Amino acid sequence: MTDATPVIDETALNLKISELVGDGVHIVIGSMVNASGITLAKSVPVARLGAFCQSGMGAAPVWDVFTIDGGIAFTESISAVGDRRLRIDLDALRSLSDGRAWAPTSIYTLDGEPAATCSRGLLRRIEGQLADHQLSALIGHELEFVLVNPDGTALEESYWTPYGLSGLVDRAAFVNDLVVETAAGGISLEQVHAEYGRGQFEFSLPPASPVDAADNVVLAKLIVGIVARKHGLRASFSPSPFPGTVGSGAHQHFSLSKNGVPLFAGGSHLHGITDEGGAAIGGIIAGLADMQGFLTGSILSGARLAPGTWSGAYACWGLENREASVRFLSGGVSNPHGANIEVKIIDPAANVYLASAAVLALSLEGITTGRQLPEEIVGDPGNLSDDERALAGVHILSADPAAIIDKLDTSSLARRLMGDDIVDVTVAVRRYEQKTFAETDPAELADKFRLAWSV
């Protein structure tokens, strides 16, 4: 049994506290992301840092199933009875502005065992499974969001050019502060640009190991929220903030290496893909429908996922193909990070730890079962006839929330790779959304939950 109060070097702890006090920190925040994709947190005075690391702070089991409307999706195993502990990861602690520090937490039982529903713990286990096969992954996240008024209503932008310079100029103070604050928090943004939608922006995070990369997403969303408030704004991370307009994605780029050798370059397949790199791609495409509930499972996710919107609605892959669910990017002078693949269907209502775990688990499944690299789709899959798509093994991923979650619930693949507990809490919160808001107009849904996944 894991020790409920792990030994932490007192000298190192006191040094960290002194460091934080020197940075002007008064409050340490520890956060988790639950099955609904919402971020929950507790905080302590900086002097209580050791308690947050060791015994942890209490969090009832229902934290896993708090819903986007503030409800609780009780399950057979999750009720008002019981408690767990949130322990912060001291190595991931970051000082922020205004007297705050932040760290991600993992969830433990009262006996000190990792909780079966801890999404961060699951991603770390998947990372360990990769290592057992001499594999390692780097993930680079991209986040899209829409700036709105504090009450969530649309901003009155005088004019908006998709990907235009004017958006960066109009919101220069916000963008500048975002770059400065993320850098101060230990994240060097790769790039920031105005996106297609009115008031929409996107930034890219640098590649990192899977857990570190997911932690950076949570921290980046927190910093976006802090900076937006300073400018009298809020940032919407809804998949579909305004019906009839473009949605927001949370794309994941990732690369795989075996004993330090890249799997997506230097091989004998198309674009230099190796046998195992092709197997990883094959595993993702084969299992996307089973795992889609972890990637696009919210009640608003289907409104974003459609052909012709660059959301990756087709289950296929292709070089620089933005209509494919898996977009392949070759390495070279224009891509110094090296060859990688982008999973495009993921949206910001997903739990980032579960989304990464699902993608990596499918990749490993493809490798261990010897999947073949599927046929590449060159060009827009929507331009193919139904027969041509069927012949190529291409299908459109479901945009129906009920069908997506039903598939997840009954998937033996998802349950084997992710665990029954993780599947059950995800199904519970998403079915709660569907049942509670089945008769709600799409526009009303978008209004009600525009800030549900924001910080």
Wavefront OBJ file of the C-alpha trace (Angstrom):
o trace
v 0.000 0.000 0.000
v 1.281 3.459 -0.860
v 2.213 5.575 2.167
v -0.556 8.128 2.781
v 2.020 10.687 3.929
v 4.979 10.400 1.542
v 8.324 11.583 2.849
v 9.294 14.983 1.498
v 12.710 16.421 2.234
v 12.097 19.134 4.831
v 15.113 21.137 3.706
v 13.896 21.176 0.105
v 10.366 22.012 1.239
v 11.496 24.930 3.384
v 13.673 26.152 0.544
v 10.672 26.050 -1.787
v 8.521 27.960 0.719
v 11.241 30.606 1.080
v 11.456 30.822 -2.690
v 7.708 31.345 -2.986
v 7.661 33.954 -0.243
v 10.508 35.714 -2.042
v 8.353 35.739 -5.166
v 5.588 37.421 -3.185
v 3.389 34.311 -3.141
v 0.680 34.136 -0.473
v -1.642 31.436 -1.827
v -0.862 28.053 -3.430
v -3.583 26.712 -5.736
v -3.849 23.043 -6.630
v -6.210 22.056 -9.440
v -7.624 18.970 -11.119
v -9.682 18.413 -14.264
v -12.713 16.159 -13.919
v -14.662 13.997 -16.348
v -16.761 16.962 -17.511
v -13.589 18.791 -18.539
v -14.090 21.456 -15.871
v -11.247 22.601 -13.630
v -11.702 22.317 -9.858
v -9.293 23.552 -7.214
v -8.361 24.074 -3.593
v -5.876 26.552 -2.172
v -3.780 26.945 0.968
v -1.625 29.687 2.481
v 1.970 29.262 1.368
v 2.992 28.084 4.862
v 0.739 25.025 4.342
v 2.594 23.916 1.210
v 3.920 20.802 2.940
v 0.443 19.623 3.909
v -0.755 20.035 0.325
v 2.140 17.857 -0.873
v 1.943 15.188 1.817
v -1.463 14.490 3.321
v -3.240 16.504 0.639
v -6.503 18.430 0.700
v -9.895 16.747 0.866
v -12.013 16.258 -2.240
v -15.196 14.205 -2.164
v -15.590 11.472 -4.807
v -18.327 13.572 -6.434
v -15.617 15.930 -7.690
v -15.167 13.396 -10.496
v -18.769 13.840 -11.609
v -19.567 17.489 -11.041
v -21.327 18.607 -14.213
v -21.157 21.724 -16.354
v -24.356 23.124 -14.806
v -23.229 22.562 -11.219
v -25.089 19.278 -10.829
v -23.765 15.877 -9.793
v -23.958 12.771 -11.984
v -24.064 10.153 -9.235
v -23.056 6.614 -10.176
v -23.351 3.254 -8.433
v -19.905 3.769 -6.927
v -19.917 7.551 -6.393
v -22.230 8.999 -3.755
v -22.164 11.484 -0.883
v -20.112 8.987 1.139
v -16.317 8.914 1.181
v -13.381 11.220 0.629
v -10.080 11.396 -1.243
v -7.027 13.648 -1.180
v -5.638 16.061 -3.723
v -1.847 16.157 -3.576
v 0.030 18.797 -5.510
v 3.055 17.903 -7.601
v 5.808 20.004 -6.051
v 8.029 19.603 -9.114
v 5.346 21.243 -11.272
v 4.729 24.215 -8.953
v 4.789 27.602 -10.723
v 4.741 31.137 -9.330
v 2.158 33.413 -10.924
v 1.192 37.053 -10.596
v -0.728 38.715 -7.759
v 0.633 36.562 -4.956
v -0.426 33.212 -6.403
v 1.326 29.957 -7.167
v -0.210 26.969 -8.931
v 0.455 23.254 -9.208
v -1.431 20.312 -10.704
v -2.782 17.693 -8.338
v -3.223 13.957 -8.467
v -6.011 12.198 -6.574
v -5.382 9.603 -3.869
v -7.593 7.460 -1.667
v -7.489 7.905 2.103
v -5.222 4.829 2.200
v -2.737 6.592 -0.040
v -3.457 4.616 -3.205
v -3.801 6.434 -6.541
v -7.505 6.923 -7.221
v -8.786 4.885 -10.161
v -10.610 7.941 -11.528
v -7.583 10.268 -11.481
v -7.073 11.356 -15.080
v -3.565 12.668 -14.426
v -2.627 9.357 -12.858
v -3.982 7.475 -15.863
v -1.911 9.550 -18.280
v 1.186 8.901 -16.196
v 0.456 5.152 -16.306
v 0.052 5.282 -20.095
v 3.371 7.116 -20.271
v 4.847 4.272 -18.235
v 3.364 1.682 -20.582
v 5.063 3.416 -23.490
v 8.355 3.314 -21.593
v 7.890 -0.428 -21.013
v 8.084 -0.762 -24.811
v 11.090 1.587 -25.049
v 8.794 4.283 -26.436
v 8.537 7.942 -25.505
v 6.169 10.662 -26.645
v 6.235 14.420 -26.913
v 2.961 16.338 -27.141
v 2.448 19.911 -28.303
v -1.001 21.340 -27.638
v -2.837 24.054 -29.544
v -5.678 25.921 -27.835
v -8.360 28.043 -29.448
v -10.585 30.404 -27.467
v -12.949 33.315 -28.049
v -12.777 36.575 -26.112
v -16.170 37.666 -24.796
v -17.655 40.166 -22.362
v -17.568 39.299 -18.638
v -21.168 38.036 -18.865
v -20.279 35.792 -21.810
v -21.965 37.885 -24.497
v -20.246 38.581 -27.803
v -17.857 41.492 -28.119
v -18.719 44.256 -30.532
v -15.742 43.927 -32.830
v -15.788 46.671 -35.461
v -14.335 44.317 -38.053
v -12.655 40.935 -38.019
v -10.325 39.495 -40.620
v -9.771 35.739 -40.228
v -6.102 35.212 -39.332
v -5.685 38.967 -39.754
v -3.085 41.306 -38.355
v -5.877 43.619 -37.241
v -6.983 41.191 -34.520
v -3.492 41.182 -33.015
v -3.357 44.978 -33.179
v -6.839 45.484 -31.728
v -6.073 43.140 -28.822
v -2.359 43.945 -28.559
v -2.448 44.703 -24.826
v -4.154 41.382 -24.092
v -1.801 39.395 -26.346
v 1.284 41.101 -24.917
v 0.221 40.367 -21.349
v -0.605 36.767 -22.281
v 2.897 36.217 -23.663
v 4.531 37.869 -20.643
v 2.406 36.049 -18.044
v 2.811 32.605 -19.612
v 6.578 33.098 -19.818
v 6.634 34.140 -16.155
v 4.716 30.941 -15.376
v 7.329 28.816 -17.135
v 5.634 28.410 -20.531
v 7.203 29.897 -23.655
v 4.425 30.129 -26.215
v 5.430 28.929 -29.679
v 3.102 31.372 -31.438
v -0.142 33.336 -31.086
v -2.500 34.413 -33.861
v -5.980 35.690 -34.529
v -8.147 32.784 -35.675
v -10.987 32.473 -38.167
v -13.867 33.336 -35.845
v -14.663 36.818 -34.623
v -12.710 37.453 -31.420
v -11.056 34.034 -31.662
v -7.372 33.437 -30.952
v -5.098 30.425 -30.926
v -1.748 29.747 -29.317
v 0.641 26.808 -29.467
v 2.482 25.300 -26.519
v 5.969 23.799 -26.862
v 6.296 20.006 -27.023
v 6.762 18.263 -23.689
v 6.319 14.834 -22.158
v 2.629 13.848 -21.964
v 1.894 14.688 -18.311
v 3.963 17.872 -18.388
v 2.262 18.932 -21.617
v -1.213 18.386 -20.158
v -0.222 20.274 -17.001
v 0.852 23.158 -19.221
v -2.584 23.231 -20.865
v -4.288 23.586 -17.480
v -1.840 26.309 -16.454
v -2.181 28.122 -19.778
v -5.984 28.184 -19.478
v -5.628 29.600 -15.966
v -3.305 32.332 -17.216
v -5.634 33.146 -20.117
v -8.417 33.580 -17.568
v -6.286 35.812 -15.348
v -5.136 38.016 -18.230
v -8.601 38.251 -19.780
v -10.055 39.486 -16.489
v -7.362 42.159 -16.243
v -8.629 43.507 -19.551
v -12.304 43.377 -18.610
v -12.872 40.237 -20.692
v -13.465 36.515 -20.327
v -12.174 33.733 -22.569
v -14.573 31.060 -23.802
v -13.157 27.571 -24.286
v -16.489 26.184 -25.436
v -16.336 23.896 -28.502
v -19.211 25.893 -29.993
v -19.379 29.323 -28.352
v -21.788 30.844 -30.876
v -24.044 28.602 -33.013
v -23.673 29.059 -36.740
v -20.081 30.238 -36.446
v -16.780 28.384 -36.211
v -16.024 26.289 -33.162
v -12.870 26.046 -31.072
v -10.506 23.098 -31.062
v -7.802 21.776 -28.746
v -5.575 19.979 -31.237
v -2.817 17.681 -30.062
v 0.413 17.275 -32.015
v 2.569 14.386 -30.921
v 5.651 12.457 -31.921
v 6.855 9.025 -30.886
v 10.399 7.713 -30.539
v 11.784 4.280 -29.754
v 15.099 4.283 -27.932
v 15.482 7.863 -29.133
v 14.785 7.079 -32.801
v 11.732 8.846 -34.309
v 8.894 6.638 -35.567
v 7.455 9.204 -37.975
v 10.665 9.765 -39.965
v 13.435 7.731 -41.557
v 11.207 4.790 -42.443
v 10.279 3.053 -45.685
v 6.610 4.071 -45.841
v 5.075 7.232 -47.272
v 6.731 10.433 -46.030
v 9.363 8.407 -44.158
v 6.959 6.805 -41.709
v 8.358 3.663 -40.064
v 6.492 0.377 -39.595
v 5.739 1.203 -35.965
v 4.867 4.789 -36.812
v 2.371 3.493 -39.355
v 1.006 1.057 -36.784
v 0.488 3.933 -34.335
v -1.453 5.914 -36.940
v -3.461 2.811 -37.791
v -4.263 2.255 -34.128
v -5.552 5.790 -33.690
v -7.781 5.710 -36.751
v -9.134 2.245 -35.932
v -10.036 3.229 -32.372
v -11.164 6.837 -32.776
v -14.871 6.060 -32.728
v -14.460 4.012 -29.534
v -12.515 6.771 -27.780
v -14.366 9.751 -29.227
v -16.267 10.284 -25.984
v -12.970 11.360 -24.393
v -12.188 13.741 -27.250
v -15.498 15.267 -28.374
v -17.963 14.020 -25.787
v -19.722 17.144 -24.510
v -23.246 18.179 -25.417
v -21.793 21.037 -27.520
v -18.983 19.070 -29.183
v -21.053 17.779 -32.088
v -21.884 21.316 -33.208
v -18.193 21.831 -34.034
v -17.526 18.472 -35.667
v -18.560 18.598 -39.310
v -17.009 18.123 -42.760
v -15.667 21.284 -44.336
v -14.758 22.922 -41.024
v -11.178 21.652 -40.557
v -12.332 19.820 -37.427
v -11.059 16.426 -38.597
v -14.500 14.902 -39.003
v -13.251 12.117 -41.306
v -11.522 9.122 -39.729
v -8.453 8.986 -41.970
v -4.988 10.479 -42.310
v -3.099 12.543 -44.842
v -0.082 14.784 -45.282
v -1.086 18.302 -44.179
v -4.726 17.285 -44.609
v -6.823 19.475 -42.309
v -10.038 17.611 -43.096
v -8.542 14.344 -41.818
v -8.808 13.432 -38.153
v -5.086 12.641 -38.245
v -2.972 15.223 -40.043
v 0.618 14.201 -40.771
v 3.378 16.823 -40.703
v 6.783 16.013 -42.182
v 9.958 17.171 -40.497
v 12.478 19.448 -42.154
v 13.629 23.029 -42.321
v 10.042 24.274 -42.028
v 9.278 21.983 -39.098
v 12.298 21.914 -36.771
v 10.424 19.909 -34.117
v 10.418 17.011 -36.570
v 7.717 14.833 -38.082
v 4.592 14.511 -35.993
v 0.878 13.921 -36.253
v -1.958 16.179 -35.209
v -5.200 14.749 -33.840
v -7.657 17.408 -34.934
v -11.008 16.329 -33.540
v -10.226 17.119 -29.890
v -12.024 20.131 -28.441
v -11.478 22.169 -25.242
v -14.433 20.579 -23.416
v -12.358 17.399 -23.173
v -10.331 16.511 -20.109
v -6.855 17.094 -21.558
v -5.301 14.253 -19.541
v -7.900 11.766 -20.771
v -7.646 13.006 -24.358
v -3.872 12.515 -24.354
v -4.188 9.151 -22.621
v -6.709 7.962 -25.208
v -4.562 8.998 -28.179
v -1.384 7.466 -26.753
v -3.163 4.280 -25.671
v -4.522 3.809 -29.192
v -1.059 4.434 -30.636
v 0.469 1.796 -28.381
v -2.384 -0.587 -29.154
v -1.655 -0.160 -32.856
v 2.030 -0.854 -32.334
v 1.606 -3.901 -30.103
v -0.999 -5.468 -32.398
v 0.968 -4.771 -35.580
v -1.553 -2.523 -37.315
v -0.819 -1.503 -40.886
v -0.558 2.106 -42.041
v -3.943 2.845 -43.659
v -4.219 4.277 -47.136
v -3.362 7.958 -47.217
v -6.167 10.307 -48.230
v -4.804 12.999 -50.501
v -7.124 15.982 -50.674
v -10.494 16.626 -49.094
v -12.253 13.337 -48.193
v -15.516 15.165 -48.812
v -14.704 15.252 -52.512
v -14.740 11.453 -52.684
v -17.912 9.570 -53.463
v -19.473 7.355 -50.806
v -18.159 4.310 -52.657
v -14.652 5.762 -52.879
v -14.620 6.541 -49.168
v -15.897 3.062 -48.337
v -13.209 1.491 -50.524
v -10.544 3.551 -48.751
v -11.953 2.688 -45.320
v -12.889 6.304 -44.577
v -15.955 7.208 -42.539
v -17.361 10.349 -40.962
v -17.092 10.413 -37.189
v -20.371 10.832 -35.357
v -21.527 14.299 -34.316
v -24.381 12.890 -32.213
v -23.533 13.196 -28.482
v -25.735 10.241 -27.525
v -24.191 7.949 -30.147
v -20.670 9.026 -29.162
v -21.216 8.235 -25.481
v -23.128 5.013 -26.175
v -20.163 3.851 -28.239
v -17.762 4.694 -25.414
v -19.915 2.958 -22.813
v -20.093 -0.302 -24.768
v -16.514 -0.268 -26.064
v -14.444 -3.150 -24.737
v -11.411 -1.429 -26.273
v -11.940 1.800 -24.324
v -12.598 -0.078 -21.098
v -9.504 -2.236 -21.520
v -7.191 0.657 -22.366
v -8.603 3.362 -20.076
v -10.240 1.381 -17.262
v -13.866 0.923 -16.244
v -13.784 3.671 -13.616
v -12.622 6.338 -16.067
v -15.147 5.241 -18.692
v -17.995 5.145 -16.174
v -17.487 8.667 -14.799
v -17.131 10.067 -18.315
v -20.304 8.343 -19.473
v -22.121 9.528 -16.340
v -21.402 13.235 -16.768
v -22.041 13.258 -20.506
v -25.329 11.358 -20.205
v -26.358 13.787 -17.486
v -25.803 16.630 -19.975
v -27.836 14.855 -22.635
v -30.724 13.981 -20.329
v -30.894 17.353 -18.595
v -30.696 19.466 -21.739
v -32.296 17.199 -24.330
v -34.999 19.744 -25.141
v -32.810 22.846 -24.954
v -32.406 24.939 -28.097
v -28.812 24.930 -29.474
v -28.530 28.707 -29.154
v -29.642 28.544 -25.527
v -27.187 25.720 -24.877
v -24.336 27.777 -26.289
v -25.336 30.795 -24.193
v -25.682 28.761 -21.015
v -22.339 26.984 -21.279
v -20.161 29.510 -23.089
v -17.946 29.826 -20.008
v -18.396 26.315 -18.590
v -14.869 25.205 -19.521
v -13.215 28.546 -18.801
v -11.132 29.465 -15.793
l 1 2 3 4 5 6 7 8 9 10 11 12 13 14 15 16 17 18 19 20 21 22 23 24 25 26 27 28 29 30 31 32 33 34 35 36 37 38 39 40 41 42 43 44 45 46 47 48 49 50 51 52 53 54 55 56 57 58 59 60 61 62 63 64 65 66 67 68 69 70 71 72 73 74 75 76 77 78 79 80 81 82 83 84 85 86 87 88 89 90 91 92 93 94 95 96 97 98 99 100 101 102 103 104 105 106 107 108 109 110 111 112 113 114 115 116 117 118 119 120 121 122 123 124 125 126 127 128 129 130 131 132 133 134 135 136 137 138 139 140 141 142 143 144 145 146 147 148 149 150 151 152 153 154 155 156 157 158 159 160 161 162 163 164 165 166 167 168 169 170 171 172 173 174 175 176 177 178 179 180 181 182 183 184 185 186 187 188 189 190 191 192 193 194 195 196 197 198 199 200 201 202 203 204 205 206 207 208 209 210 211 212 213 214 215 216 217 218 219 220 221 222 223 224 225 226 227 228 229 230 231 232 233 234 235 236 237 238 239 240 241 242 243 244 245 246 247 248 249 250 251 252 253 254 255 256 257 258 259 260 261 262 263 264 265 266 267 268 269 270 271 272 273 274 275 276 277 278 279 280 281 282 283 284 285 286 287 288 289 290 291 292 293 294 295 296 297 298 299 300 301 302 303 304 305 306 307 308 309 310 311 312 313 314 315 316 317 318 319 320 321 322 323 324 325 326 327 328 329 330 331 332 333 334 335 336 337 338 339 340 341 342 343 344 345 346 347 348 349 350 351 352 353 354 355 356 357 358 359 360 361 362 363 364 365 366 367 368 369 370 371 372 373 374 375 376 377 378 379 380 381 382 383 384 385 386 387 388 389 390 391 392 393 394 395 396 397 398 399 400 401 402 403 404 405 406 407 408 409 410 411 412 413 414 415 416 417 418 419 420 421 422 423 424 425 426 427 428 429 430 431 432 433 434 435 436 437 438 439 440 441 442 443 444 445 446 447 448 449 450 451 452 453 454 455
